Amino acid sequence: MRQDKMTNKERIEALLKGQPIDRVPFYPFVLGFCARKVGYPIASIYSDAKRSFEAQLWTMKQYGFDWGPIYGYASYGTWEFGGEVKMPTGGYEQAPSHKIFPVQSEEDLFRLQLPDVRNAGCIPIAMEFSQLQDEFDIPISVVLGGNFTIAGNICPVERLCRWMLKKPELAHRVLRLATDHIVDVVRYWGDTFGAGRTIPKIWEPLATNHIISPKQFEQFVLPYLRESSERILAMGVRHILYHICGEQNANLPYWAQVPMGDPGLCSFGQEVDIDTAIKYFGDTCIIIGNIDPKVIQNGAPDQIYQLCKETIEKGKRAPRGYMLCSGCEIPPETPPCNVYMMREAINDWGWYD
């Protein structure tokens, strides 16, 4: 394996400053997989900050990831607004899932208030996790659902969609709560660690065009995305990472209007071609992605290697930089060799000299 010329820390810091780097970084989207590799229950990734951090750190050292551990899950918002989530228990459950939504009626919505971010849901665990990031000199992040995703985790997304059609004022009320909550949480991290050291990571899977139309995205999602991003950047946050999950090709012209920092960071599901991502975001954002997790789990090692090679060759053309990553979380039962092949492809094809 070719010898790196930079440490992981040097490489990421240079990338964020727009300076040259030696090779494409390997960005981790691994959570339950890490628990499996070190013999911890998958639930510990979400319920135990110390075990979660340890499992990720040990796994990332093993596979040569360049970014550090993170804490988060896609159903964020349910627990934090007073509902309940179910922690994963079996081998085919990889993250917390909805158990009881906090809003199941119009009356519930009108009673709902913004939670105290210091003790809402998973936030105390996430804060303990970020204190470990700080202790180990790893980029400090707070993972949140996107505005629409949190709204669809406060109430069932099918109810939210009906409200968008029949009672839009109710949909806007949920989105207002979600937006203000995002800003409150990032402010809490900024007050604790410094806004300039905090990188919010915002995952937006529910805004996929399999659920809402581009017109609905423009009307119900874009205004809140822009508002929360502007408020976050005004705090002194330098970079926001948005994970644009799922089929959102028709939404990309609107996403391109959302400020994400200088540079921003944008990761994509496998549904968005890297060339398309660069077209819309390459001048303002570091591009991250986007190997299909199903292929990583079920494909042959040489198939994964070839797919990574092709993606790296596209990504290296991104003006603000590129990091290789899966298109979404790598499943816990993925064969270890398949993850290793991603790093092998970087070693063979990811160098800039």
KOLBALO-125426 format. One record per residue (C-alpha): chain; residue in one letter; residue number from 1; x, y, z. Coordinates in steps of 0.001 Angstrom, whole numbers, plus 500000, padded with zeros to 6 digits. Example, Ala and Ser with C-alpha at 12.3 -4.5 7.8 and 13.67 -1.06 7.14 Angstrom:
<rs>
+----+----+-----+--------+--------+--------+
: ch : aa :   i :      x :      y :      z :
+----+----+-----+--------+--------+--------+
:  A :  A :   1 : 512300 : 495500 : 507800 :
:  A :  S :   2 : 513670 : 498940 : 507140 :
+----+----+-----+--------+--------+--------+
</rs>
This chain:
<rs>
+----+----+-----+--------+--------+--------+
: ch : aa :   i :      x :      y :      z :
+----+----+-----+--------+--------+--------+
:  A :  M :   1 : 500000 : 500000 : 500000 :
:  A :  R :   2 : 501322 : 503421 : 499029 :
:  A :  Q :   3 : 502464 : 505552 : 501952 :
:  A :  D :   4 : 500312 : 508544 : 502899 :
:  A :  K :   5 : 502011 : 511940 : 502838 :
:  A :  M :   6 : 499549 : 513514 : 505292 :
:  A :  T :   7 : 497909 : 512398 : 508515 :
:  A :  N :   8 : 494124 : 512026 : 508566 :
:  A :  K :   9 : 493847 : 515254 : 510559 :
:  A :  E :  10 : 496120 : 517163 : 508176 :
:  A :  R :  11 : 494206 : 515855 : 505171 :
:  A :  I :  12 : 490767 : 516888 : 506450 :
:  A :  E :  13 : 491952 : 520277 : 507702 :
:  A :  A :  14 : 493579 : 521013 : 504336 :
:  A :  L :  15 : 490469 : 519923 : 502468 :
:  A :  L :  16 : 488267 : 522243 : 504531 :
:  A :  K :  17 : 490698 : 525110 : 503917 :
:  A :  G :  18 : 490763 : 524525 : 500160 :
:  A :  Q :  19 : 494399 : 523448 : 500197 :
:  A :  P :  20 : 495926 : 520571 : 498180 :
:  A :  I :  21 : 495772 : 517082 : 499673 :
:  A :  D :  22 : 497665 : 513919 : 498844 :
:  A :  R :  23 : 494723 : 511594 : 498112 :
:  A :  V :  24 : 490960 : 511224 : 498234 :
:  A :  P :  25 : 489818 : 510850 : 501865 :
:  A :  F :  26 : 487783 : 507829 : 502973 :
:  A :  Y :  27 : 484663 : 509165 : 504696 :
:  A :  P :  28 : 482852 : 506829 : 507120 :
:  A :  F :  29 : 479140 : 506107 : 507087 :
:  A :  V :  30 : 479419 : 503136 : 509443 :
:  A :  L :  31 : 477551 : 502725 : 512727 :
:  A :  G :  32 : 476048 : 499302 : 513406 :
:  A :  F :  33 : 478834 : 497749 : 511334 :
:  A :  C :  34 : 481311 : 499029 : 513920 :
:  A :  A :  35 : 479407 : 497378 : 516760 :
:  A :  R :  36 : 479484 : 494076 : 514896 :
:  A :  K :  37 : 483237 : 494318 : 514319 :
:  A :  V :  38 : 484068 : 494779 : 518015 :
:  A :  G :  39 : 481432 : 492490 : 519519 :
:  A :  Y :  40 : 479073 : 495127 : 520925 :
:  A :  P :  41 : 475273 : 495056 : 520534 :
:  A :  I :  42 : 474124 : 497309 : 517704 :
:  A :  A :  43 : 471905 : 499180 : 520165 :
:  A :  S :  44 : 475004 : 500358 : 522047 :
:  A :  I :  45 : 475901 : 502589 : 519090 :
:  A :  Y :  46 : 472834 : 504669 : 519961 :
:  A :  S :  47 : 472378 : 504142 : 523700 :
:  A :  D :  48 : 475947 : 504314 : 525057 :
:  A :  A :  49 : 478157 : 507225 : 523989 :
:  A :  K :  50 : 481408 : 505672 : 525222 :
:  A :  R :  51 : 480831 : 502278 : 523610 :
:  A :  S :  52 : 479632 : 503913 : 520410 :
:  A :  F :  53 : 482708 : 506102 : 520213 :
:  A :  E :  54 : 485067 : 503208 : 521010 :
:  A :  A :  55 : 483519 : 500859 : 518460 :
:  A :  Q :  56 : 483701 : 503455 : 515708 :
:  A :  L :  57 : 487215 : 504602 : 516581 :
:  A :  W :  58 : 488623 : 501074 : 516602 :
:  A :  T :  59 : 486864 : 500171 : 513343 :
:  A :  M :  60 : 487950 : 503362 : 511608 :
:  A :  K :  61 : 491564 : 502738 : 512537 :
:  A :  Q :  62 : 491278 : 499210 : 511174 :
:  A :  Y :  63 : 489916 : 500305 : 507784 :
:  A :  G :  64 : 491775 : 503587 : 507409 :
:  A :  F :  65 : 488867 : 506027 : 507468 :
:  A :  D :  66 : 489909 : 509680 : 507482 :
:  A :  W :  67 : 487027 : 511274 : 509400 :
:  A :  G :  68 : 486166 : 510391 : 512984 :
:  A :  P :  69 : 483190 : 508824 : 514744 :
:  A :  I :  70 : 479731 : 510403 : 514633 :
:  A :  Y :  71 : 476506 : 509931 : 516587 :
:  A :  G :  72 : 473120 : 510009 : 514916 :
:  A :  Y :  73 : 470223 : 508153 : 513325 :
:  A :  A :  74 : 467549 : 508816 : 510709 :
:  A :  S :  75 : 464491 : 508737 : 513000 :
:  A :  Y :  76 : 465782 : 511760 : 514940 :
:  A :  G :  77 : 462967 : 513990 : 516160 :
:  A :  T :  78 : 460536 : 511401 : 517484 :
:  A :  W :  79 : 462165 : 510894 : 520883 :
:  A :  E :  80 : 463362 : 514488 : 521117 :
:  A :  F :  81 : 459808 : 515867 : 520844 :
:  A :  G :  82 : 458381 : 513485 : 523433 :
:  A :  G :  83 : 457632 : 510316 : 521466 :
:  A :  E :  84 : 459296 : 506938 : 521784 :
:  A :  V :  85 : 461787 : 505016 : 519654 :
:  A :  K :  86 : 462699 : 501343 : 519671 :
:  A :  M :  87 : 466388 : 500500 : 519837 :
:  A :  P :  88 : 467638 : 497882 : 517336 :
:  A :  T :  89 : 467688 : 494359 : 518706 :
:  A :  G :  90 : 468196 : 491868 : 515864 :
:  A :  G :  91 : 470800 : 491418 : 513171 :
:  A :  Y :  92 : 468589 : 493037 : 510540 :
:  A :  E :  93 : 467801 : 496143 : 512593 :
:  A :  Q :  94 : 470527 : 498725 : 512225 :
:  A :  A :  95 : 469138 : 501868 : 513864 :
:  A :  P :  96 : 466411 : 503146 : 516207 :
:  A :  S :  97 : 462911 : 503090 : 514737 :
:  A :  H :  98 : 459650 : 504867 : 515526 :
:  A :  K :  99 : 457537 : 503405 : 518307 :
:  A :  I : 100 : 455161 : 506226 : 519277 :
:  A :  F : 101 : 455025 : 509515 : 517343 :
:  A :  P : 102 : 454606 : 512629 : 519516 :
:  A :  V : 103 : 451960 : 514017 : 517148 :
:  A :  Q : 104 : 449124 : 511792 : 515975 :
:  A :  S : 105 : 446358 : 514383 : 515706 :
:  A :  E : 106 : 445791 : 518085 : 515167 :
:  A :  E : 107 : 445226 : 518482 : 518894 :
:  A :  D : 108 : 448630 : 516918 : 519611 :
:  A :  L : 109 : 450255 : 519376 : 517231 :
:  A :  F : 110 : 448735 : 522439 : 518870 :
:  A :  R : 111 : 449875 : 521215 : 522285 :
:  A :  L : 112 : 453432 : 520515 : 521144 :
:  A :  Q : 113 : 456195 : 522843 : 522323 :
:  A :  L : 114 : 459875 : 523100 : 521496 :
:  A :  P : 115 : 461847 : 520791 : 523807 :
:  A :  D : 116 : 464668 : 521859 : 526093 :
:  A :  V : 117 : 467649 : 520794 : 524017 :
:  A :  R : 118 : 469740 : 520026 : 527086 :
:  A :  N : 119 : 467712 : 516949 : 527965 :
:  A :  A : 120 : 465556 : 516078 : 524956 :
:  A :  G : 121 : 465690 : 512510 : 523672 :
:  A :  C : 122 : 469119 : 511395 : 522520 :
:  A :  I : 123 : 470716 : 514830 : 522914 :
:  A :  P : 124 : 472414 : 514105 : 526275 :
:  A :  I : 125 : 474002 : 511007 : 524679 :
:  A :  A : 126 : 475017 : 513022 : 521618 :
:  A :  M : 127 : 476567 : 515713 : 523829 :
:  A :  E : 128 : 478566 : 513111 : 525767 :
:  A :  F : 129 : 479683 : 511709 : 522413 :
:  A :  S : 130 : 480834 : 515142 : 521209 :
:  A :  Q : 131 : 482799 : 515615 : 524420 :
:  A :  L : 132 : 484701 : 512461 : 523424 :
:  A :  Q : 133 : 485227 : 513914 : 519952 :
:  A :  D : 134 : 486704 : 516979 : 521635 :
:  A :  E : 135 : 488897 : 514890 : 523956 :
:  A :  F : 136 : 490311 : 512868 : 521041 :
:  A :  D : 137 : 490775 : 515933 : 518777 :
:  A :  I : 138 : 488260 : 514663 : 516233 :
:  A :  P : 139 : 485981 : 517027 : 514253 :
:  A :  I : 140 : 483039 : 517959 : 516470 :
:  A :  S : 141 : 479722 : 517227 : 514844 :
:  A :  V : 142 : 476075 : 517102 : 515762 :
:  A :  V : 143 : 473866 : 514938 : 513560 :
:  A :  L : 144 : 470274 : 516049 : 513020 :
:  A :  G : 145 : 467443 : 515179 : 510715 :
:  A :  G : 146 : 466686 : 517688 : 508021 :
:  A :  N : 147 : 463753 : 520051 : 508401 :
:  A :  F : 148 : 461309 : 517830 : 506527 :
:  A :  T : 149 : 462684 : 514631 : 508033 :
:  A :  I : 150 : 462293 : 515899 : 511599 :
:  A :  A : 151 : 458771 : 517044 : 510719 :
:  A :  G : 152 : 458048 : 513545 : 509389 :
:  A :  N : 153 : 459436 : 512056 : 512583 :
:  A :  I : 154 : 457319 : 514309 : 514807 :
:  A :  C : 155 : 454183 : 513043 : 513087 :
:  A :  P : 156 : 453893 : 510115 : 510649 :
:  A :  V : 157 : 455105 : 511249 : 507249 :
:  A :  E : 158 : 451879 : 510116 : 505571 :
:  A :  R : 159 : 449935 : 512461 : 507877 :
:  A :  L : 160 : 452378 : 515280 : 507115 :
:  A :  C : 161 : 451838 : 514713 : 503398 :
:  A :  R : 162 : 448051 : 514810 : 503815 :
:  A :  W : 163 : 448365 : 518069 : 505708 :
:  A :  M : 164 : 450500 : 519486 : 502907 :
:  A :  L : 165 : 447616 : 518814 : 500525 :
:  A :  K : 166 : 444578 : 519501 : 502722 :
:  A :  K : 167 : 445736 : 521699 : 505600 :
:  A :  P : 168 : 449042 : 523309 : 504639 :
:  A :  E : 169 : 449016 : 525559 : 507694 :
:  A :  L : 170 : 449446 : 522439 : 509866 :
:  A :  A : 171 : 452359 : 521206 : 507762 :
:  A :  H : 172 : 453994 : 524615 : 508120 :
:  A :  R : 173 : 453471 : 524491 : 511885 :
:  A :  V : 174 : 455359 : 521172 : 512128 :
:  A :  L : 175 : 458127 : 522471 : 509875 :
:  A :  R : 176 : 458447 : 525628 : 511976 :
:  A :  L : 177 : 458986 : 523515 : 515105 :
:  A :  A : 178 : 461533 : 521345 : 513293 :
:  A :  T : 179 : 463424 : 524362 : 511962 :
:  A :  D : 180 : 463621 : 526169 : 515286 :
:  A :  H : 181 : 464738 : 522942 : 516962 :
:  A :  I : 182 : 467590 : 522458 : 514494 :
:  A :  V : 183 : 468834 : 525974 : 515200 :
:  A :  D : 184 : 468474 : 525497 : 518968 :
:  A :  V : 185 : 470542 : 522297 : 518936 :
:  A :  V : 186 : 473327 : 523751 : 516805 :
:  A :  R : 187 : 473427 : 526811 : 519068 :
:  A :  Y : 188 : 473812 : 524480 : 522078 :
:  A :  W : 189 : 476808 : 522810 : 520411 :
:  A :  G : 190 : 478250 : 526168 : 519405 :
:  A :  D : 191 : 477927 : 527505 : 522943 :
:  A :  T : 192 : 479618 : 524374 : 524298 :
:  A :  F : 193 : 482465 : 523849 : 521824 :
:  A :  G : 194 : 482571 : 527039 : 519764 :
:  A :  A : 195 : 480558 : 527624 : 516604 :
:  A :  G : 196 : 483670 : 527635 : 514447 :
:  A :  R : 197 : 484572 : 524145 : 515647 :
:  A :  T : 198 : 481103 : 522642 : 515168 :
:  A :  I : 199 : 480121 : 520934 : 511909 :
:  A :  P : 200 : 476389 : 520167 : 511834 :
:  A :  K : 201 : 475520 : 517084 : 509802 :
:  A :  I : 202 : 471953 : 517190 : 508595 :
:  A :  W : 203 : 470383 : 514100 : 507040 :
:  A :  E : 204 : 467343 : 514637 : 504809 :
:  A :  P : 205 : 465954 : 511272 : 503616 :
:  A :  L : 206 : 462213 : 512000 : 503751 :
:  A :  A : 207 : 462352 : 514791 : 501155 :
:  A :  T : 208 : 462931 : 512176 : 498451 :
:  A :  N : 209 : 460853 : 512444 : 495287 :
:  A :  H : 210 : 459405 : 509047 : 496160 :
:  A :  I : 211 : 457469 : 510914 : 498884 :
:  A :  I : 212 : 457074 : 514536 : 497747 :
:  A :  S : 213 : 457194 : 516298 : 494401 :
:  A :  P : 214 : 459780 : 518917 : 493408 :
:  A :  K : 215 : 457004 : 521517 : 493611 :
:  A :  Q : 216 : 456247 : 520482 : 497192 :
:  A :  F : 217 : 459950 : 520589 : 497979 :
:  A :  E : 218 : 460103 : 524159 : 496677 :
:  A :  Q : 219 : 457036 : 525205 : 498673 :
:  A :  F : 220 : 457423 : 523323 : 501959 :
:  A :  V : 221 : 461092 : 522381 : 502324 :
:  A :  L : 222 : 463327 : 524925 : 500616 :
:  A :  P : 223 : 462272 : 528007 : 502649 :
:  A :  Y : 224 : 462970 : 526238 : 505939 :
:  A :  L : 225 : 466252 : 524745 : 504725 :
:  A :  R : 226 : 467484 : 528163 : 503663 :
:  A :  E : 227 : 466363 : 529791 : 506889 :
:  A :  S : 228 : 467991 : 527259 : 509215 :
:  A :  S : 229 : 471223 : 527260 : 507203 :
:  A :  E : 230 : 471407 : 531050 : 507226 :
:  A :  R : 231 : 470777 : 531176 : 510972 :
:  A :  I : 232 : 473396 : 528487 : 511634 :
:  A :  L : 233 : 476047 : 530170 : 509501 :
:  A :  A : 234 : 475274 : 533502 : 511187 :
:  A :  M : 235 : 476354 : 531913 : 514499 :
:  A :  G : 236 : 479871 : 531485 : 513114 :
:  A :  V : 237 : 479571 : 527884 : 511923 :
:  A :  R : 238 : 481875 : 527515 : 508915 :
:  A :  H : 239 : 480692 : 524285 : 507319 :
:  A :  I : 240 : 477379 : 522408 : 507193 :
:  A :  L : 241 : 477162 : 518863 : 505858 :
:  A :  Y : 242 : 473904 : 517913 : 504177 :
:  A :  H : 243 : 473202 : 514267 : 503335 :
:  A :  I : 244 : 470799 : 514399 : 500395 :
:  A :  C : 245 : 469484 : 510884 : 500744 :
:  A :  G : 246 : 467504 : 508868 : 498219 :
:  A :  E : 247 : 466060 : 509884 : 494856 :
:  A :  Q : 248 : 466295 : 513687 : 494884 :
:  A :  N : 249 : 467552 : 514480 : 491383 :
:  A :  A : 250 : 464536 : 516697 : 490689 :
:  A :  N : 251 : 465168 : 518589 : 493941 :
:  A :  L : 252 : 468808 : 519415 : 493210 :
:  A :  P : 253 : 468162 : 522835 : 491591 :
:  A :  Y : 254 : 466481 : 523859 : 494860 :
:  A :  W : 255 : 469126 : 522283 : 497086 :
:  A :  A : 256 : 471718 : 524338 : 495195 :
:  A :  Q : 257 : 470066 : 527484 : 496625 :
:  A :  V : 258 : 470788 : 526420 : 500218 :
:  A :  P : 259 : 473932 : 527990 : 501771 :
:  A :  M : 260 : 476170 : 525344 : 503325 :
:  A :  G : 261 : 479303 : 527273 : 504278 :
:  A :  D : 262 : 482676 : 527854 : 502659 :
:  A :  P : 263 : 483055 : 525169 : 501671 :
:  A :  G : 264 : 479885 : 523271 : 502393 :
:  A :  L : 265 : 479841 : 519511 : 502432 :
:  A :  C : 266 : 477267 : 517533 : 500478 :
:  A :  S : 267 : 476818 : 513765 : 500451 :
:  A :  F : 268 : 474463 : 511881 : 498172 :
:  A :  G : 269 : 472651 : 508599 : 497855 :
:  A :  Q : 270 : 473593 : 506337 : 494977 :
:  A :  E : 271 : 470598 : 507676 : 493040 :
:  A :  V : 272 : 472507 : 510906 : 492241 :
:  A :  D : 273 : 475420 : 510491 : 489854 :
:  A :  I : 274 : 478630 : 512106 : 491089 :
:  A :  D : 275 : 478936 : 514076 : 487837 :
:  A :  T : 276 : 475469 : 515514 : 488519 :
:  A :  A : 277 : 476433 : 516334 : 492095 :
:  A :  I : 278 : 479508 : 518193 : 490865 :
:  A :  K : 279 : 477408 : 520097 : 488317 :
:  A :  Y : 280 : 475144 : 521522 : 491016 :
:  A :  F : 281 : 477436 : 521721 : 494046 :
:  A :  G : 282 : 481046 : 521344 : 492916 :
:  A :  D : 283 : 481860 : 525061 : 492995 :
:  A :  T : 284 : 480677 : 525538 : 496578 :
:  A :  C : 285 : 480836 : 522155 : 498324 :
:  A :  I : 286 : 483049 : 519182 : 499000 :
:  A :  I : 287 : 481313 : 516249 : 497322 :
:  A :  I : 288 : 480885 : 513021 : 499318 :
:  A :  G : 289 : 479650 : 509653 : 498109 :
:  A :  N : 290 : 478145 : 507513 : 496960 :
:  A :  I : 291 : 478668 : 503752 : 496610 :
:  A :  D : 292 : 475415 : 501792 : 496843 :
:  A :  P : 293 : 475193 : 500181 : 500317 :
:  A :  K : 294 : 473368 : 497179 : 498830 :
:  A :  V : 295 : 476331 : 496532 : 496549 :
:  A :  I : 296 : 478768 : 496995 : 499433 :
:  A :  Q : 297 : 476859 : 494405 : 501452 :
:  A :  N : 298 : 475978 : 491884 : 498743 :
:  A :  G : 299 : 478383 : 492487 : 495876 :
:  A :  A : 300 : 481602 : 490679 : 495073 :
:  A :  P : 301 : 484826 : 492384 : 496234 :
:  A :  D : 302 : 486013 : 493014 : 492675 :
:  A :  Q : 303 : 482628 : 494573 : 491797 :
:  A :  I : 304 : 482924 : 496974 : 494736 :
:  A :  Y : 305 : 486507 : 497813 : 493830 :
:  A :  Q : 306 : 485549 : 498633 : 490229 :
:  A :  L : 307 : 482580 : 500763 : 491293 :
:  A :  C : 308 : 484789 : 502691 : 493727 :
:  A :  K : 309 : 487417 : 503215 : 491024 :
:  A :  E : 310 : 484840 : 504687 : 488643 :
:  A :  T : 311 : 483371 : 506912 : 491358 :
:  A :  I : 312 : 486793 : 508123 : 492533 :
:  A :  E : 313 : 487765 : 509063 : 488986 :
:  A :  K : 314 : 484628 : 511209 : 488732 :
:  A :  G : 315 : 484974 : 512661 : 492219 :
:  A :  K : 316 : 488571 : 513782 : 491729 :
:  A :  R : 317 : 487263 : 516343 : 489231 :
:  A :  A : 318 : 485252 : 518144 : 491941 :
:  A :  P : 319 : 486656 : 521719 : 492243 :
:  A :  R : 320 : 486294 : 521934 : 496046 :
:  A :  G : 321 : 487311 : 518339 : 496721 :
:  A :  Y : 322 : 485820 : 514902 : 497110 :
:  A :  M : 323 : 485589 : 512115 : 499709 :
:  A :  L : 324 : 484705 : 508504 : 498931 :
:  A :  C : 325 : 481791 : 507187 : 500989 :
:  A :  S : 326 : 478824 : 504876 : 500793 :
:  A :  G : 327 : 475549 : 506378 : 499580 :
:  A :  C : 328 : 473995 : 505717 : 502976 :
:  A :  E : 329 : 474936 : 503749 : 506089 :
:  A :  I : 330 : 476890 : 500558 : 505409 :
:  A :  P : 331 : 474717 : 497691 : 506732 :
:  A :  P : 332 : 475939 : 495970 : 509908 :
:  A :  E : 333 : 476173 : 492530 : 508270 :
:  A :  T : 334 : 478444 : 493698 : 505433 :
:  A :  P : 335 : 481435 : 491376 : 504878 :
:  A :  P : 336 : 484573 : 493106 : 506203 :
:  A :  C : 337 : 486438 : 492419 : 502957 :
:  A :  N : 338 : 483947 : 494517 : 501016 :
:  A :  V : 339 : 484628 : 497589 : 503147 :
:  A :  Y : 340 : 488353 : 496983 : 502822 :
:  A :  M : 341 : 488018 : 497034 : 499017 :
:  A :  M : 342 : 486815 : 500638 : 499210 :
:  A :  R : 343 : 490048 : 501623 : 500928 :
:  A :  E : 344 : 492036 : 499529 : 498450 :
:  A :  A : 345 : 490466 : 501443 : 495557 :
:  A :  I : 346 : 491513 : 504739 : 497149 :
:  A :  N : 347 : 495060 : 503472 : 497505 :
:  A :  D : 348 : 495198 : 502489 : 493833 :
:  A :  W : 349 : 493232 : 505345 : 492239 :
:  A :  G : 350 : 492759 : 508165 : 494745 :
:  A :  W : 351 : 496117 : 509958 : 494569 :
:  A :  Y : 352 : 496364 : 513513 : 493268 :
:  A :  D : 353 : 499978 : 513332 : 492095 :
+----+----+-----+--------+--------+--------+
</rs>
